[in-house]
């Protein structure tokens, strides 16, 4: 997976696009038939994170994000 990400970044380096590996873990979604699990991340929080990253200046590059729910 990591090599594919790097290859895509190299291939698209001259394009007006950002290639970001986004790997969230432990979030609530409709993928589990709407089952909400206590302590899992909210999809809206993940969307806010991604929107903030996409708003960074074009002189900055975030290449990979691994984010997990906080285990208490």
N, C-alpha and C positions, 0 to 999 in steps of 0.2 A: 504494500500500500504506500509506504513512504517513497519508494523509488518512482512510482507512478506520479505522485505529487510533484517530486522534483522534476521529472520529465515534462510534466504539464507546465510547470513554472518556466522552464527553459524554453519550451516550444512557444509559449505565449508571452515571452518577455517584452516584445515590441508592440503588443496589443494593449488597448485601454481596458484591461481586465485584471482582476486580482484572483489568484489561485490560492485558496486557503484550505488546508485540511482541517475540518471541523469534526471533532470526536467527542460528543457529549455522552455522558453515561448517567443512568439513573434519573430519568425525567418522566413526568407524567405526560401521556399522550393518548390519542385514540388508537394507537397501534396495539394496545392491550385491551381492546373492546371497552374503552372508557373506564377501566379500573384505575382508581386513584390510590396511589400508595403514599402513606405518610412518610415524610422525610425526603421524598424525591423532589427534584427541581421542577419549577414551573416553566412551561414552554415560553411564556411571555418573558421571563427573565433571560432565557437563552436567546430569544429574539432581540431583546434590548442589547445584550452583549454583542451579538453579531452586527447590529446596526451601528453601535459605537465603534467597532473595529473598522467597518466599512467607511465611516466618517473620518478616519485618520488621514492626515496629509498624504498625498501621493508619493512623498519622499520617504515614507515609512512602509515597511512590508512586514506583515504578520504572516508567517508561512504555515504555522500549524498551531491549533488550539486543542488541548486535551483538558476537558473540564469534567469533574465528577461531583456528585452530591456530597455534602459534608456528612460524615458519619459521626454520630454522637455516641 
